[in-house]
Amino acid sequence: MTTFAEPHQSPALLLLGQKTDLASERGVECTGGLPAASDPDLVERAKTARATLGDRAFILGHHYQRDEVIDFADITGDSFKLAREAAARPDAEFILFCGVHFMAESADILTSDHQKVILPDLAAGCSMADMAEINQVEDAWDTLIDAGVADATVPVTYMNSSAAIKAFTGRHEGTVCTSSNAEVALRWAFDQVGGVEGNGKVFFLPDQHLGRNTAVLQLGLSLDDCVVFDPRKPQGGLTTEQLRDARMILWRGHCSVHGRFSLRNIEEMRAKVPDVNILAHPECKNEVIAASDFVGSTEFIIKTLDAAPAGSSWAIGTELNLVRRLANAHPDKNIHYLDSTVCFCSTMNRIDLPHLVWVMESLLAGRVVNQIVVNDDDARWAKAALDQMLALPGI
């Protein structure tokens, strides 16, 4: 039986004068002649820069970051926890967000105007967030208007989305959700249009799997109640009747890491490891979630392993950096990576020690590099959607 959480490779070394492709497009030059991350001299440079910055800087490290970055993080967590922690540090002049672009945007929205949010590598994006562009989403909403269903539809966007998509949700009186509170957010959204038992709809962005898994396994809707809107096809590849009959209109997006896990992985792991517990992130496919023993957010996965008895066996369906860190932290437990092949979050892993040293030493030299700034209009409406999420129970 599946148990849900309660509601509530390395980038190229930067050489002197070298630029990453995205950084080059934005006119950002990474200088300093940094050595390889394993070089003890670089570790010492990081320690010195961090100590010199002191309370002026606050470093956030997402759970999927490599260990060499986590070692210098003041706090670790998932995307929402880190954004909220950034907002709780109003005295920090610089917020160094070791994560990906949408996370740094959320931190910029929630922090004060005098604070500067910095992303060590501007090329650290998110493939899932990139699957929903604002012009595509606005066109999709026009399709819902033409089908006569927009008035009975509430948009909900996953935290893993751009500031522009969060702003779209705020403008249309929707909310943001995390993998921890998706059920609560969806119930709230349905309550705005007659409740889960009514005829209203949720337009869920951008991860179809989280939306489907929550709707079917936690809200009691059926797979037939869910349709997938493909922005590359006319009218999303759906008929007007399908749009009118659907309860969940899911954006055609997914996580490139969690989408790799399969039912075959679970079957092979159960055959290989007696009494193994399958623990999966809700961004996995529905067939994986239905066959898992436990399902929950990154924070839930960590807490579950912390509380697990010694000698127990676990196969975990989430990003490999975190699974390795959990295995090292729990040598008394038998911890496996669910997939048979190695898969890091490639964009998250763009943040490495050379980039972190570069931004810290730049700050000490009086240069603010790679600052993330959300425009005022998007920030206003995105904050409205985030504030609505913060008002939900269990946050």
LOSE-30028 format. One record per residue (C-alpha): residue number from 1; residue in one letter; chain; x, y negated, z negated. Coordinates in steps of 0.001 Angstrom, whole numbers, plus 500000, padded with zeros to 6 digits. Example, Ala and Ser with C-alpha at 12.3 -4.5 7.8 and 13.67 -1.06 7.14 Angstrom:
// residues 2
{node 1,A,A,{512300,504500,492200}};
{node 2,S,A,{513670,501060,492860}};
END
This chain:
// residues 395
{node 1,M,A,{500000,500000,500000}};
{node 2,T,A,{501296,496584,500888}};
{node 3,T,A,{501790,494202,497971}};
{node 4,F,A,{501908,490485,498793}};
{node 5,A,A,{503527,487740,496797}};
{node 6,E,A,{501067,485803,494739}};
{node 7,P,A,{499787,482632,496442}};
{node 8,H,A,{501608,479908,495260}};
{node 9,Q,A,{528582,484020,515334}};
{node 10,S,A,{530386,481391,513657}};
{node 11,P,A,{530383,478187,515745}};
{node 12,A,A,{533566,477253,517527}};
{node 13,L,A,{536169,475667,515310}};
{node 14,L,A,{536087,471909,515672}};
{node 15,L,A,{539441,470698,516879}};
{node 16,L,A,{540682,467164,517035}};
{node 17,G,A,{538460,465188,519385}};
{node 18,Q,A,{536260,468203,520240}};
{node 19,K,A,{532471,467867,520270}};
{node 20,T,A,{529664,470361,520066}};
{node 21,D,A,{527314,470208,523068}};
{node 22,L,A,{524419,468680,521125}};
{node 23,A,A,{526677,466393,519153}};
{node 24,S,A,{528237,465197,522398}};
{node 25,E,A,{524826,464354,523796}};
{node 26,R,A,{524143,462210,520733}};
{node 27,G,A,{527547,460556,520731}};
{node 28,V,A,{528822,462300,517596}};
{node 29,E,A,{532479,463237,517480}};
{node 30,C,A,{533804,465820,514999}};
{node 31,T,A,{537385,464874,514209}};
{node 32,G,A,{539884,466015,511620}};
{node 33,G,A,{541686,468993,513127}};
{node 34,L,A,{540000,471391,510718}};
{node 35,P,A,{541567,474842,510217}};
{node 36,A,A,{539645,478084,510023}};
{node 37,A,A,{537170,478427,507176}};
{node 38,S,A,{539198,481227,505599}};
{node 39,D,A,{542233,478956,505262}};
{node 40,P,A,{542813,478232,501537}};
{node 41,D,A,{543804,474688,502450}};
{node 42,L,A,{540302,474064,503791}};
{node 43,V,A,{538732,475416,500614}};
{node 44,E,A,{540906,473056,498592}};
{node 45,R,A,{539918,470150,500841}};
{node 46,A,A,{536275,471031,500247}};
{node 47,K,A,{536789,471156,496475}};
{node 48,T,A,{538600,467836,496482}};
{node 49,A,A,{536009,466096,498646}};
{node 50,R,A,{533133,467491,496612}};
{node 51,A,A,{534685,466424,493314}};
{node 52,T,A,{535461,462945,494649}};
{node 53,L,A,{531910,462402,495924}};
{node 54,G,A,{530530,463436,492543}};
{node 55,D,A,{526947,462373,491842}};
{node 56,R,A,{526820,460297,495024}};
{node 57,A,A,{526133,463513,496947}};
{node 58,F,A,{523703,466373,496430}};
{node 59,I,A,{524309,469523,498473}};
{node 60,L,A,{521432,471831,499382}};
{node 61,G,A,{522081,475360,500639}};
{node 62,H,A,{519408,477469,502294}};
{node 63,H,A,{519388,481165,501356}};
{node 64,Y,A,{520389,482126,504905}};
{node 65,Q,A,{523628,480165,504798}};
{node 66,R,A,{526978,481933,504789}};
{node 67,D,A,{528701,482404,501420}};
{node 68,E,A,{531450,479860,502144}};
{node 69,V,A,{528755,477160,502281}};
{node 70,I,A,{526634,478478,499401}};
{node 71,D,A,{529744,478260,497192}};
{node 72,F,A,{529539,474462,497418}};
{node 73,A,A,{525759,474072,497138}};
{node 74,D,A,{524364,472352,494064}};
{node 75,I,A,{521172,474336,494522}};
{node 76,T,A,{519953,477118,496799}};
{node 77,G,A,{516438,477902,497943}};
{node 78,D,A,{513992,478141,500821}};
{node 79,S,A,{513145,475173,503030}};
{node 80,F,A,{510331,473722,500924}};
{node 81,K,A,{512074,474207,497583}};
{node 82,L,A,{515149,472426,498898}};
{node 83,A,A,{513181,469502,500337}};
{node 84,R,A,{511364,469100,497027}};
{node 85,E,A,{514644,469308,495096}};
{node 86,A,A,{516067,466588,497322}};
{node 87,A,A,{513107,464356,496480}};
{node 88,A,A,{513745,465013,492788}};
{node 89,R,A,{517264,463512,493057}};
{node 90,P,A,{516554,459800,493667}};
{node 91,D,A,{519970,458745,492363}};
{node 92,A,A,{521899,460736,494970}};
{node 93,E,A,{523073,458444,497755}};
{node 94,F,A,{523682,461307,500177}};
{node 95,I,A,{521679,464507,500637}};
{node 96,L,A,{523791,467070,502481}};
{node 97,F,A,{521310,469617,503810}};
{node 98,C,A,{522978,472900,504720}};
{node 99,G,A,{520098,474350,506667}};
{node 100,V,A,{518502,473498,509998}};
{node 101,H,A,{517071,470381,511617}};
{node 102,F,A,{513406,470634,510531}};
{node 103,M,A,{514487,471101,506920}};
{node 104,A,A,{516586,467955,506977}};
{node 105,E,A,{513635,466086,508525}};
{node 106,S,A,{511381,467171,505654}};
{node 107,A,A,{513990,466004,503160}};
{node 108,D,A,{514191,462613,504894}};
{node 109,I,A,{510392,462292,504722}};
{node 110,L,A,{510242,463122,501018}};
{node 111,T,A,{513262,461149,499807}};
{node 112,S,A,{513639,457428,499186}};
{node 113,D,A,{514572,454917,501865}};
{node 114,H,A,{517966,454215,500300}};
{node 115,Q,A,{518991,457888,500521}};
{node 116,K,A,{520715,459287,503587}};
{node 117,V,A,{520027,462879,504649}};
{node 118,I,A,{522894,464519,506528}};
{node 119,L,A,{522896,467720,508584}};
{node 120,P,A,{526497,468976,508887}};
{node 121,D,A,{525937,470234,512452}};
{node 122,L,A,{523271,468621,514632}};
{node 123,A,A,{523124,471790,516739}};
{node 124,A,A,{521667,473707,513770}};
{node 125,G,A,{518090,473932,514959}};
{node 126,C,A,{515346,476536,514653}};
{node 127,S,A,{514155,478579,517609}};
{node 128,M,A,{510700,478958,516072}};
{node 129,A,A,{510273,475229,515489}};
{node 130,D,A,{511464,474565,519035}};
{node 131,M,A,{508675,476790,520404}};
{node 132,A,A,{506121,474073,519618}};
{node 133,E,A,{506817,470724,521284}};
{node 134,I,A,{504591,467801,520386}};
{node 135,N,A,{503375,467160,523953}};
{node 136,Q,A,{502383,470828,524265}};
{node 137,V,A,{500503,470714,520969}};
{node 138,E,A,{498659,467529,521900}};
{node 139,D,A,{497678,469094,525239}};
{node 140,A,A,{496445,472176,523370}};
{node 141,W,A,{494294,470000,521108}};
{node 142,D,A,{492791,468387,524201}};
{node 143,T,A,{491934,471905,525371}};
{node 144,L,A,{490133,472530,522083}};
{node 145,I,A,{488242,469259,522544}};
{node 146,D,A,{487206,470261,526059}};
{node 147,A,A,{486047,473648,524740}};
{node 148,G,A,{483909,471880,522135}};
{node 149,V,A,{485666,473431,519141}};
{node 150,A,A,{488063,470749,517907}};
{node 151,D,A,{485559,469275,515441}};
{node 152,A,A,{485295,472662,513733}};
{node 153,T,A,{489062,473296,513730}};
{node 154,V,A,{491654,472383,511090}};
{node 155,P,A,{495341,472428,512070}};
{node 156,V,A,{497805,474073,509700}};
{node 157,T,A,{501511,474046,510450}};
{node 158,Y,A,{504184,476190,508886}};
{node 159,M,A,{506995,474352,507118}};
{node 160,N,A,{509226,475657,509925}};
{node 161,S,A,{508113,472956,512356}};
{node 162,S,A,{509345,469577,513503}};
{node 163,A,A,{508380,466312,511852}};
{node 164,A,A,{506347,465454,514970}};
{node 165,I,A,{504248,468612,514551}};
{node 166,K,A,{503752,467925,510847}};
{node 167,A,A,{502666,464401,511783}};
{node 168,F,A,{500187,465797,514309}};
{node 169,T,A,{498734,467941,511536}};
{node 170,G,A,{498484,464954,509228}};
{node 171,R,A,{496726,462832,511855}};
{node 172,H,A,{494109,465564,512252}};
{node 173,E,A,{493566,465977,508492}};
{node 174,G,A,{495309,469308,508240}};
{node 175,T,A,{498086,470555,506004}};
{node 176,V,A,{501469,472243,505894}};
{node 177,C,A,{502088,475683,504417}};
{node 178,T,A,{505010,477808,503321}};
{node 179,S,A,{505296,481576,503437}};
{node 180,S,A,{504547,481502,499695}};
{node 181,N,A,{501289,479572,499857}};
{node 182,A,A,{499948,480410,503329}};
{node 183,E,A,{496863,482127,501888}};
{node 184,V,A,{495989,479135,499705}};
{node 185,A,A,{496544,476714,502607}};
{node 186,L,A,{494384,478753,504994}};
{node 187,R,A,{491562,479095,502459}};
{node 188,W,A,{491661,475328,501947}};
{node 189,A,A,{491560,474755,505714}};
{node 190,F,A,{488603,477090,506215}};
{node 191,D,A,{486795,475417,503309}};
{node 192,Q,A,{486916,472150,505286}};
{node 193,V,A,{484813,473788,508037}};
{node 194,G,A,{482444,476083,506172}};
{node 195,G,A,{484666,478630,504461}};
{node 196,V,A,{486261,481918,505529}};
{node 197,E,A,{482795,483464,505997}};
{node 198,G,A,{481621,480633,508236}};
{node 199,N,A,{482318,479777,511861}};
{node 200,G,A,{485086,477218,511498}};
{node 201,K,A,{488596,477721,512842}};
{node 202,V,A,{492235,477196,511985}};
{node 203,F,A,{494782,476154,514603}};
{node 204,F,A,{497987,477668,513212}};
{node 205,L,A,{501472,476506,514256}};
{node 206,P,A,{504058,477651,515233}};
{node 207,D,A,{504514,481218,513890}};
{node 208,Q,A,{501805,483552,515127}};
{node 209,H,A,{502926,486399,512846}};
{node 210,L,A,{502630,484517,509553}};
{node 211,G,A,{499214,483199,510597}};
{node 212,R,A,{497943,486604,511720}};
{node 213,N,A,{499321,488502,508718}};
{node 214,T,A,{497818,486056,506252}};
{node 215,A,A,{494422,485964,507979}};
{node 216,V,A,{494079,489735,508336}};
{node 217,L,A,{495767,491136,505237}};
{node 218,Q,A,{494891,488404,502738}};
{node 219,L,A,{491765,486650,503997}};
{node 220,G,A,{490030,489752,505355}};
{node 221,L,A,{489640,488569,508940}};
{node 222,S,A,{490113,491055,511761}};
{node 223,L,A,{492677,491159,514526}};
{node 224,D,A,{489814,490398,516915}};
{node 225,D,A,{489285,487102,515064}};
{node 226,C,A,{492776,486016,516131}};
{node 227,V,A,{493780,484751,519574}};
{node 228,V,A,{497191,483568,520762}};
{node 229,F,A,{497452,480210,522515}};
{node 230,D,A,{500240,480254,525103}};
{node 231,P,A,{501214,476659,526003}};
{node 232,R,A,{502761,477846,529278}};
{node 233,K,A,{499407,478987,530640}};
{node 234,P,A,{496319,476977,531683}};
{node 235,Q,A,{493978,476599,528694}};
{node 236,G,A,{496509,478590,526672}};
{node 237,G,A,{495699,481728,528655}};
{node 238,L,A,{492294,481875,526950}};
{node 239,T,A,{488736,481510,528153}};
{node 240,T,A,{486390,478953,526644}};
{node 241,E,A,{484411,481830,525153}};
{node 242,Q,A,{487526,483240,523475}};
{node 243,L,A,{488295,479848,521961}};
{node 244,R,A,{484741,479508,520683}};
{node 245,D,A,{484658,483016,519196}};
{node 246,A,A,{488078,482915,517532}};
{node 247,R,A,{488596,482109,513873}};
{node 248,M,A,{492394,481853,514056}};
{node 249,I,A,{493954,480160,517088}};
{node 250,L,A,{497617,481132,516788}};
{node 251,W,A,{500429,479334,518567}};
{node 252,R,A,{502657,481596,520635}};
{node 253,G,A,{505744,481270,518463}};
{node 254,H,A,{507844,483560,516303}};
{node 255,C,A,{511064,483872,514334}};
{node 256,S,A,{513850,485384,516421}};
{node 257,V,A,{515288,487133,513341}};
{node 258,H,A,{512153,488501,511674}};
{node 259,G,A,{510592,489378,515022}};
{node 260,R,A,{513320,491979,515559}};
{node 261,F,A,{512095,494338,512847}};
{node 262,S,A,{509901,497177,514070}};
{node 263,L,A,{507757,500046,512851}};
{node 264,R,A,{510484,502368,514114}};
{node 265,N,A,{512957,500700,511751}};
{node 266,I,A,{510663,501522,508845}};
{node 267,E,A,{510110,505111,509954}};
{node 268,E,A,{513847,505689,510358}};
{node 269,M,A,{514607,504115,506981}};
{node 270,R,A,{511990,506223,505175}};
{node 271,A,A,{513459,509360,506785}};
{node 272,K,A,{516980,508338,505820}};
{node 273,V,A,{516491,507035,502274}};
{node 274,P,A,{514214,508956,499866}};
{node 275,D,A,{511753,506827,497861}};
{node 276,V,A,{512862,503653,499603}};
{node 277,N,A,{510811,500489,499038}};
{node 278,I,A,{510233,498459,502204}};
{node 279,L,A,{510303,494732,501415}};
{node 280,A,A,{509519,492411,504338}};
{node 281,H,A,{509129,488721,505030}};
{node 282,P,A,{505657,487710,506345}};
{node 283,E,A,{507189,486337,509559}};
{node 284,C,A,{507572,489976,510658}};
{node 285,K,A,{505142,491560,513120}};
{node 286,N,A,{501780,492770,511842}};
{node 287,E,A,{502665,496444,512326}};
{node 288,V,A,{505767,495965,510147}};
{node 289,I,A,{503865,494139,507434}};
{node 290,A,A,{501100,496763,507360}};
{node 291,A,A,{503679,499537,506904}};
{node 292,S,A,{505700,497735,504205}};
{node 293,D,A,{505406,498239,500461}};
{node 294,F,A,{506023,494625,499488}};
{node 295,V,A,{505661,491406,501481}};
{node 296,G,A,{506607,487913,500474}};
{node 297,S,A,{508650,484781,500970}};
{node 298,T,A,{512401,484518,500585}};
{node 299,E,A,{511963,483456,496953}};
{node 300,F,A,{509638,486425,496374}};
{node 301,I,A,{512190,488798,497884}};
{node 302,I,A,{514894,487493,495544}};
{node 303,K,A,{512662,487732,492457}};
{node 304,T,A,{511524,491233,493405}};
{node 305,L,A,{515112,492477,493648}};
{node 306,D,A,{516010,490744,490380}};
{node 307,A,A,{513190,492601,488613}};
{node 308,A,A,{513704,495986,490317}};
{node 309,P,A,{514923,498864,488136}};
{node 310,A,A,{518490,500105,488383}};
{node 311,G,A,{518893,502977,490806}};
{node 312,S,A,{515926,501957,492967}};
{node 313,S,A,{516274,501861,496763}};
{node 314,W,A,{515234,498961,498956}};
{node 315,A,A,{515206,498183,502675}};
{node 316,I,A,{514785,494459,503265}};
{node 317,G,A,{513424,492840,506400}};
{node 318,T,A,{514883,489350,506385}};
{node 319,E,A,{518058,487480,507368}};
{node 320,L,A,{521295,489424,506921}};
{node 321,N,A,{523272,486817,504945}};
{node 322,L,A,{520641,486950,502215}};
{node 323,V,A,{520444,490763,502235}};
{node 324,R,A,{524217,491027,501862}};
{node 325,R,A,{524188,488509,499023}};
{node 326,L,A,{521439,490459,497247}};
{node 327,A,A,{523362,493709,497675}};
{node 328,N,A,{526448,492124,496134}};
{node 329,A,A,{524406,490670,493288}};
{node 330,H,A,{522761,494031,492504}};
{node 331,P,A,{525412,496764,492701}};
{node 332,D,A,{523186,498958,490512}};
{node 333,K,A,{520559,499139,493277}};
{node 334,N,A,{520631,500789,496688}};
{node 335,I,A,{519973,497903,499096}};
{node 336,H,A,{519744,498316,502887}};
{node 337,Y,A,{519177,495977,505822}};
{node 338,L,A,{515972,497137,507527}};
{node 339,D,A,{517201,496795,511111}};
{node 340,S,A,{519772,499186,512549}};
{node 341,T,A,{521633,496328,514244}};
{node 342,V,A,{523184,493169,512829}};
{node 343,C,A,{521233,489937,513242}};
{node 344,F,A,{522131,486668,511556}};
{node 345,C,A,{520122,483496,512046}};
{node 346,S,A,{522461,482103,514704}};
{node 347,T,A,{521348,478487,514358}};
{node 348,M,A,{521514,478537,510556}};
{node 349,N,A,{525042,479924,510826}};
{node 350,R,A,{526189,476881,512766}};
{node 351,I,A,{526660,475258,509376}};
{node 352,D,A,{530096,476377,508215}};
{node 353,L,A,{532822,475128,505926}};
{node 354,P,A,{534627,473097,508638}};
{node 355,H,A,{531433,471119,509315}};
{node 356,L,A,{530763,470625,505603}};
{node 357,V,A,{534311,469394,504961}};
{node 358,W,A,{534080,467069,507942}};
{node 359,V,A,{530908,465340,506734}};
{node 360,M,A,{532175,465038,503147}};
{node 361,E,A,{535539,463597,504171}};
{node 362,S,A,{533769,461243,506587}};
{node 363,L,A,{531625,459919,503747}};
{node 364,L,A,{534712,459360,501633}};
{node 365,A,A,{536178,457403,504555}};
{node 366,G,A,{533053,455221,504669}};
{node 367,R,A,{531481,456863,507744}};
{node 368,V,A,{527963,458292,507590}};
{node 369,V,A,{527772,461024,510247}};
{node 370,N,A,{524920,463221,511436}};
{node 371,Q,A,{522250,461310,509532}};
{node 372,I,A,{518705,462581,510100}};
{node 373,V,A,{516085,459832,510357}};
{node 374,V,A,{512392,460430,511084}};
{node 375,N,A,{510596,457489,512714}};
{node 376,D,A,{508200,455599,510464}};
{node 377,D,A,{504964,456677,512143}};
{node 378,D,A,{505810,460377,512164}};
{node 379,A,A,{507132,460112,508611}};
{node 380,R,A,{503867,458544,507432}};
{node 381,W,A,{501594,461208,508900}};
{node 382,A,A,{503915,464103,508163}};
{node 383,K,A,{504018,462994,504536}};
{node 384,A,A,{500217,462956,504505}};
{node 385,A,A,{500219,466614,505564}};
{node 386,L,A,{502943,467489,503063}};
{node 387,D,A,{501117,465635,500277}};
{node 388,Q,A,{497985,467630,501099}};
{node 389,M,A,{500011,470814,500679}};
{node 390,L,A,{501411,469543,497368}};
{node 391,A,A,{497830,468994,496185}};
{node 392,L,A,{496940,472652,496752}};
{node 393,P,A,{496775,474923,493681}};
{node 394,G,A,{499849,476974,492881}};
{node 395,I,A,{502443,474553,494260}};
END
